[in-house]
Amino acid sequence: MRELRCWLWVMVGMGLGLWAQERNDCSACRENPTCIGECAYRLLLDAQNEREQAAAYILLAQAWIKGGLIEGVPNLLQDAFRRLPSGDSLYFWAVLTQALHYYKVRQADSALFLYSQVANAENAPPFLRAYAYLSMAIAHAEREPLKAAGYAASAEELLQKAPHPILLALTLNALSYAAAAQRDYTRAIALAQKARTLLESLSEVPYFPLLEPRPTIYTAILANLASLYIETNNLSQAQTLYEQALTWGKEQKDTVGIAQAYLGLAQVALLQKRPEVTEALLKQGEAYKQALPVPLQVEWGRTQAQVYLYRRQYDQAIALYDRLMEWIWLQTEAVLAARTTQWQVLSGITQRESQLQLAKQQQEKERVVYALVGGIFLLLLGITGYLAYQNRRRAREEKLFREKVSQQAQEIDQKNQQLARQAQELTRMTESLLEAMEELKQSYTAAERLQRAILPDIEAILPKSAIIFRPLQEVGGDFYTLAADAFSKRLLFAVGDCTGHGISGAILAGIVSTNIQALFFQNPLQSPSVLLSRLLQSLQRLIQVGEKEIVRQGAEVVLGIADFEKRTLHIGLAGRPLWFYREGADALEELDGGRLSIEAATPTDYEFPSYTFTLQEQITFYAFSDGVTDVLSPAMKRPGKKGFRQFLLGQKVVFLPVKRQKEMILEWLVQWQGDAPANDDKTLLILPMESLREYGRVQMGALIEY
């Protein structure tokens, strides 16, 4: 444990010391690790403002990510975000660190979203934007090389403004990969060679805590350049580069790099018609083979099979291909069997199932044909041996027969290559689907935790109130919120219904909810209608660029502000009505929510309906989303506002205590829906004026008589 603590302290000390270098506090830190630790410790102790504290939290999070201790990283970054304005350069460091954390926990979509935020932020430092573009290019390199090339080109353009040699070398390598995908090998080699030369020319390496060490990056560039020389049939140059990559990999103990170098050297030897060397290299690298991804393991087996075919050991080649295909199918079928039910949730999976089934049937047919051809070939080979033994003097006939056998062997090799490509494609498709499923599941889980954390516990804050919140999926587009300002003695409450369901709806709901709270705290004395107008302007800036609308989304909102000083309640409505019941009455009254909600098409000068009540009145309010009145029955009917109103009055629900009202409404919703699937998010707030008076008396010290 002592060694672990020391190691973590050195990591933190080095990071903080390097940050101290940027402040020019100590010129000896670049050469002396002891000095780096001392400067970092002094920086922690001398932090006098929130920005320096945030820097310490960010560097500590980076040290934990590199050390594999990622559980506490979100809390560290949350503390950093809390201390930084969104335009600060350290804020973008924190965003990139959070994206790196998402990749470590296999949440690639969340990481790409954060990278795109930094890349598109004009006020971010150019080299950080370049790093974000480069990360997106690497993420899209396998499946979308053209998009990856565009991202890498953007990174290269930014690095002209803020040069960083390590980032520039990685960018050139990414451009090389994209050029190779388009079969422009001349340009690909030139770019990779330029990246290699740039790294070799560095006498002093600038610090960038989010990047891998320079030797590891150098090994990857060497392997890429060697593969390009193989594509252009420059085998001697490829062999030299793979040997250098092997040396670097062993020095850095990089098992993936070592295995890839052995595989590359074996393929070069095979192309040079040296099967013995190929087989020896494959045996040397056998211990590292398991570190390779599945497609490269398949390539490893195909290379071994090529050695057998070159030696005319066709039975061993056939046996190896059978084992390889059986291994691939066992892995694929095991994964498919475990994930079939969950895959059905993914968009378009039903169509892909039929394609996979057809591919499987076609591959089984080809295996049968391959077995028949192999059997015929073995039979012909036996006849050839018998004739050679009996008829040695028939040299001409033997020569013609061998030419025929050679031709058949080439045809079989082509078939083998086709089977290997199909197996590799099937494996890549399987891995892509599994990754998408896992990321989707993690995204929903994280979104649910986040939304539950944002929603306040209304029933605990206002004990005499009640809330019903039932999203259609794990998360939804409905929201509710509370905010209190002790200085002005005002309390805000809001209930809203945003466009969409699931994660997209939850994101919009979170944006609207946090904007309402932020606008309220900016000026607690403003009226609800003014707050709604400011909310409209804020969201229109988000969902529009100039006069061109990007998304047509919005929210219907019921908003109230209780003023305990003046003993009044102000209501503002944006597209949603508000029901209320006066004690002793025999009807539910309705406040009209107006014809427009918070969306891009609403004019900025539109006046939202507003109403005022005194806190002394005996009134119970009912704020609800349209999911309550639009719930579908098994007969595909909706109760509507009329049906819901009849239930509240006919069953005398409005006369009961609030908690009992909530129970009866939930029972009514369950009975009405029956076994029909849910069709919308459902939210209902029951808020008696009595609960507001109690909050004002206890929390605000406002005595309200009635």
N, C-alpha and C positions, 0 to 999 in steps of 0.2 A: 504493500500500500504506500510506503514511503516513496518508492521509485515512481509510482503512478502520480503522486502529488507533485513531485519534483518535475516530472515530464510536463504536466499541465501548466505548472508555473513558468517553465521555460517557454512554452508555446505562447502563453499570454504575454510574458515579458518581451519576447521578440516582436510580437505584433505591436504592442504599445510603444516599444522603443522605436520601431520603424515609423510609427505615427509621429513620435517626437522628432524624428529626423526631418519630416516634412515641415515641422515648425522650426527647424534649424536650432533646436535647443542644444544639440551635442553633435559635433563633427566626427567623433570617434566611434559612434554606434555602428557604422557600416562595416568596420573591421574587427571590432571587439565584442563578442557575444556577452561577456560579463558586463560590459558597459551598457549594452542593450537592456539587460535585465534590470540594472540599477536605474537607468533612465525611466523605464516603464513603471517600476515601483514608485519612483518619485512623482511621475505623472498621475498615477492613481491617487496618491496622497494629496497632491496639490490641486486636484480638480475643484475648481471654484464655481463652475456654472454647469447648467444642464447639458450643454453641447459636449463638454469634455466628458461628462458622465456617460452620455449616449455613445461617444466614441469608444469608451472602455467596454460598454456592453456589446457593441458590434464586434470588436476584436476578440472578446472572450467567446462570443458565439462562433466565430470562425475557427478558433482554436478547438472548441468542443466538436465541431463538425469534422475537422481533420482527425481528431482523436477518437471518433466513433461514438461520442457521448451526445447523441442528438435529442434525447428526451427533453432536456431543459432548454433547448435552443429557442422555441417559441416564446417562452417567458422572458428570456433575455432581450429578444428583438422587440417584444411588446413594450418593455421598459424603454428601449431606445427610441421607438416610434413616438412614445408618449412625450419625449423630451425634444423632438425635432420638428420644425416646420417642413411642409411638403417640398419646398423649393431648395432646401439646404443640400449641399453636396453629400454630406454624411447620410442624409435620408436615402439617397439612391444607393449608397453602399449597403445600407440596411436592407433595401428591397432586393438587391442582388444576392445578399447573404441568405435571405429568406427563400429565394428561388433555388439556390443551391441546396438548402435543407429539404425543399419539396422533392428535388431529384433523388436525394438520399433515401427518402421514404416512398419513392416510386409514385409520386403525384406529378406526372409530367405535364398534364394540362395546366395545373395551377402554376408550375414553374414557367411554362411558355407564356402564360398570361402576364406574369410579372416581368419577364424579359421584354415583352412587347411594350409594356408601360414605360420602362426605362428607355428603350430604343426610340420611342416616339416622343419622349420628353425633350423639348427644345432647350430647356434650362438645365439639363443634366450635363455633366462634364463629357466632352467628346469621346475620351478613351473608355469611359464607362458605357456610353451608348454603343461604341464599337464592340465591346465585350458582349453586350446583350444581343446585338445583331449576329455576332459569331456563334453564340450559344444556340440561337434559333437556326442558323445554317447547319450546324452539326446535328441538331435534332431532326432536320428534314432531309439530311444527305442521302439516306438509304432509299426512301420512298418517293421524294419529290426533288430530284437534283436541280431542276430549273429554279424552283423556289429557293433552294439552298444557295444556288449561285447568286441570286438577287440579294439575299441577306448578306452573303460574304462580300459582295461588291459594295454594299452600303457600309459595312465595317471598314473596308479598305479606304473608302472615301473619307470617313471620319478620322482614320489614323493618319491621314495626310495633315490634318489640323493638329492632332495631338499624338505625335509618334510614340509608339511603345513597341520595341523590337520583338518581344515574345508574342504579344497579341498579333503583330503584323505577320510573324512567321506562321502562326496557326491559321490566320486568315488566308495567306497564300496557299497553305496546304488544303484548306477547304475549297478554295477556287480550283486547285488542281484536281481534287476528287470530282467536282462538278464537271470539269472539262473532260475528264476520262469517261464519265457516264454518258457524255455526248460523243464519245469516240474521237475527240480532238486530242490525240495523244501528244502531239508536238507541243501544244500549248500547256498541256497537263505536266509534261516533264519539265518544261521551262519554269513553271510556277513552283513545282516541288523543289527543283534545284535551287531556285532563288530563296525559298524558305530555309533550305539546308545551309546555304552559304551565309545567310543572315545570322543564324544561330551560331555557326562556327566562328563568325567574326566578332562575337560579343566578348569583350574583356571583362565587362562588369554587367551583371544582370540586374535590371530594375525589379524592385519588389512588387508583387501582385498576389495578395493572399488567396485569391479565388482560383488561381491556376495551378496545374500540376508542376512538379519540378522540371527544370530545363532538360536534364538527361532523359526523362520519360518522354517528353515532347519530341526530343531529337530522335529517339528510337522509333516513334510512330511515323515521323517524316521519312526516315530511312526505309522503313518497310513499304510505305506508299510509293516512294520513288522506285524501289526495286520491282514492285509489281507492275509499274508502268513500263520499265525496261523489258520485262517478260512479254508484255503485250506487243512491244515493238521488236521482239526477237533479238534484243541485245542481251544475250544470256550471260556473257562474261561480266558486264557491268552490274547486272542484277545479282549475280553471285557475290561480287565484292560487297555490295550494299547489304545483302542479307547477312554476310559474315560480320560486318560492322554492327548491324542490329543485334546479332546474337551476342557479341561481346558486350555491347552496352546493356542488353537485357540481363545478362548474368551479373554484371557489376551492380545493377540496380535491383536485382532479385525480382524482376518483373516476369512472372510465369507466363502471362499471356503473350508478351513480346518474345520470350524464348521459344514458346511453342510455335508461334507464327513464323519466326525466323527459320526453325528446323523444317517446317512445312514448305516454306519458300525455297530453301536450299535443295530439298528433295525434289521439288517440281523442276527446278533448273537442271538438276542432274538427270532427270528423266528426259527432259527435252534435249539434253546433250547425248542421249542414248547411253547413259551409264546407269543401268538398273541396279548394279551392285552398290554403288554409292547411294542411290536413292533409298534402297532398303536399309543400309547402315544408318543413314540420317534419321529415317523414321523410327528405327529402334532406339537411337539416342534420345529422341524427343518424346518417346512413349510416356515417360513419367510426367510430362507437362501437358499432354494432349487433353486431359480432362478440363483444363482451365479454358479451353477454346469454346466459343459458342457452338450450338448444334450445327449450323451450316458449314463451319470450318472443320468440325469433326467428320462430317459427311465427305468433305473434300479430302481429308486425310485418308479415309477408307478408299475413296476412288483412286487416289494416287498409288496406294498399295496394290489395288487391283490392276492398275496399268502396268506395274512391274510384272505381275503374273502373266498378263497378256503378252508383254514384250518377250518373255521367256517361253511363250507358248504353253504355259501351265494353265490350260483353260479350265480344268476341273477345279483348281484352287481359286481361280478368279470367279468362277460361277458360285462356288461355296461362299466366298467373301461377299459377293453382291447379295446373295440370299440372306446372309447374316445381317448385313447392313440394312437391307430393306425391312427385314423382320424387326430389327431394333427400332428403326424409324416408325414403323407402323405400331409397334407396341407402345412407344411413347405417345404417339399421336392419339391412338384409340383410348389410352388410359386417361389422357387429359380431356378428350372429347366426352367420354363417359361421365367424368366428374363435373363437367361444366355445361352440359347440354341445357339444363333447365335455366341456368343464369344467362346463357348466350341468347335465349329467346327474348330477353329484355332489350338487347342491343338493336339499334335501328338496322333494318335490312337483313337480319340474320336468317330469316326463313328462306330468302332467295339464295343465300350462300350455302345453305345446307344442301340444296339440290345440286349446286355446282360441285360441292365436295363429293357427293354421292356419285355423280357422273365421273369425276376424276378417279375415284376409287375403283369403279367398275372398269374404266379404261385401263388403269394400271394393272389390274388383275389379268385382263386379257393379254396385255403385253408381256406379263411374266410367263403366261402359258406359252406364248409364241417363242419367248426367249428360251424357255426350257426345251421346247421341241427343237429349235435351231441348234442349241447346245448339244442335245443328244445326237442329232444328225451329224454335227461336226465331229463329235467324239467317235462315232461309228466310221466316218470317212477317214479319220486319223488312224484308226486301227487297221482299216483295209490298206491304207498307204504303207504302214509299217510292214504288213504281211507281204505286199507286192515288192517292197524294197528288198526284203529278205530273200524272196524267191526269184526276183528278176533284177539282179544287180546290173545287168548289162543293158537294161532298158533306160538309159540315162535321159533320153529325150522325153519319154512318157512321164518319168518321175519329175522332171523340171516343170512340165505343163501342169501336173497335178498339184505341185507345191504353189504355183502361181494362183491356181484356183482356190486353194486353202487360204492363202494370204488375203485374197479378195474377200472371202467370207469372213475372215477375222476382222477386217476393217469395217465391214457392215455391222458385225456384232458390237464392235467398239463404239460405233455411232449410236447404236441402240442403248448401250450402257450409259453414254453421256446424256442421252435424252431422259432416261430413267432417273439419273442423278439430279438433273435440273428440275424435273417434276417433284422429286422428293424434297429438294431444297426449297422450292416454292411452297409446297404444302407445309413444311415446317415453319417457314417464315410467316405464312398466313395464320397458322395456329398460335404462334407466339404473339402476333399482333392482336389477335382476338382476345387472348388471355390477358395481355397487358391492358387493352382497352376496358375489359370487364373489371379488372382489379382497380384501375384508376377511376372508373365510374363509381364503383362501390365506395372507394375511399372518399371521392368527392361528395357523394350523398351523405356519408357519415360525418365528414367535417362540416358540411353545410348545415346539417341538423344540429350539431353541437353549437355552431356559431349562432344560428337563429334562436335557439333556446336560451343562449347566453344574453342575446340582445333584448329579448322580450322581458319586460319587468314582471314581478310577482304582484299583480294588481290586487289580488284578494288578500295579500299580506299587508300591503300599503294602505288599501282602503277596505278594512275588514267587512264592512256591510255591503260590499259590491260583489259581483260574480262575473267570470269570464269563461267563455267557451271558445276553444281554439282547436280546430280539426283540419290540418292541411290534407290536400288530396294525396300527396306523396309524403316522403319523409319530411320535406320542407315545402313551403308554398308561398304564394304571392300576397296573402293577407298579413296584416301586422297590427299591433297596438302598442302604445307607448305612453309613458308618464314622465313629466319633468317638473321640478319645483324650484322656485327662486325665493330664497329666504329674505332677501333684501326688499324686494317689491311685494312679498307675501302673495305670490301668485302661483297657481298650479295649472299645468297644461296636461290635457289628456287627448288622445287621438286614436281613431280606428280607421284603417284604410284597406282598400282592395286594389292591388296592382295587377297590371296585365300579365297573364301567363301563370304557369304552375311550375312546380319542381324547382330546380336550381336557378333557371333564368328568372322565374318569378321571385324567388327568395332574394336574389341579388338586387333586383329593382326595389323590392320591399325594404331591404336594408338601407339602400341609398335614400329612399324617401323618408324612412323613419329617422335616420341620423340627421338628415337635412332639416327636418321639422325641429328636432331638439336644438340643433346648432343655431337656427334662425331665432328660436325662442330665447335662448340665452344671450344672443346679441342684443336684444331689446325686449325684455319681458313685459314692458308696458304697451306694446303694440297690440292692435286688435286682431282677432282671428282672420278677418278678411284681408287685412294687410299682410299678415304672415303667409296666407295662402297665395297671394299675388307674388310675394318674394319667392316662395317655393316654386311657383310656375316658372318664373324667370330663371331660377337656378337649374331646374330640370331641363328647360328648353336649351340651355347652353350645353347640357350633357348629351341630349338626344338629337341635336341639330348641328350642322356645320354651315354657317351662312344661311342661305335660303334653301339649301338642299337637305331634305329630311332623310335621316339615316334609318331610324326605326320609328314605327308608329306605336309607341307604348306610353302608358301613363298610369294614373291612379285616381280612384274616387276616395275622398277623405271626409270624415266627420271630425271636427276639431273644436275643443272647448277650452276656455281659459277662465279659471275661477279666481276672482279678485277678492281676497279676504279682507282687505282694507276697506273697500267700498261695498262689500257684501253683495256682489253681483256675479253672475255667470254669463259670459259672452260665448256665443256659438257661431262657428263659421262652417259652411257646407260647400263641398266641391263635388257635385254629381251624385251624392248619396243623401237620402232622406234621413231624418232622425225622428223616432217615435217617442212620445212621453205620455205618462198617465198621471193625472192629478188625483190626489186622494179624495174619495167621495164621488168621483165621476163614474159614468157608465160607458165610457168610450176611450179609445186610444187616439190622441191627436198626432198630427204629422207636420214636421217642418220641412218645407220643400227644399231639396238640395240644389235646385237650379238645373239648367240644361247642359252645362259644360263642366268637365272635370280637369284635372292637371294633365295636360298632354300637349303635344307639339302644335296641334291645330287651334288651341285656345288663344284668343288675342291677349296680349299682355295687359291691355287696359280693361279687361273684363272684370266686373265687380261681382265677387262671390257673395251669395246670400248670407246675411248675418242676423242674429237674434240675441235678445238679452233677457235674462231672468234674474230675480232676486234670490239670494241664497236662503231666505226664510220660507220660500214656498215648499209645500209637501208634494214633490214630483219625483217620479222614477223615469229615467231615460233608458231607451233601448237603441243602441247603435250596432248595426249588423251588416255583414257583406251579403252580396246577392246569392252566395252559395247556400245560405240558410233557407231562402224562399224558392230556390231553383233546384233543390234536391230531387232526384228522380226516384219514382216508385218502380216496382217490377213491371207495372203497366205503362211505363215511360210517361208518367204524368208529374207535373210540378204543382206544389201547393200554392205558389205565388204569394204576394203580399196579402191578398184577401184570405187565403186559407190560413196563413200564419196568424193574422189578426183574429180570425174566428176562433182559433184554438186558444189564444191568450185570453180572450173574453169569455168564450163559451165554457171553458174549463175553469174559469175564474182564477187563472194563473196569476194575474196581476195583483190579486188581493193577498197572495201568500208571501211569506218571508222570501228574501232574495235567494238564499241557498236552495230552498224547496223549488222555487221557480226554475233554477238551473237544472235540477234533477228531472223535473217534468218535461222541460224542453228537450233535454237529451233523450229521454224515453220516447218522446213524440218523433224526433228525427230518426231514431233507430226503427220504430214501427213503420213509419212512412217509407223509408228506404227498403226495408226487408232484405232480400238477397240480391237486390240490384247493385251494380258497381257504383262507387262514388264518382261524381262528375265534376266537383269543384271544391275549392277550399271553403271552410265554414268558420266564421268568427262572429261572436255575439258578446257585447258588453252590456250588463245590466247595472246601471249606476244610479242609486237613489241620491237625492239631494242631501239626505241625512248623512251619508258617508262623507260627502264633501265638507259639511259643517263640522263633523267630528275630526276630520283631518286638519281643518283650519284651527280648531280649538287646541288640539294636542300638539301638532307639529309647528304651526305658525303662531300660536299664542293669540289667535284672533277670537274674541268672544262674540258669537253670533246668536242673538236672541230670536226666538220665533214663538 
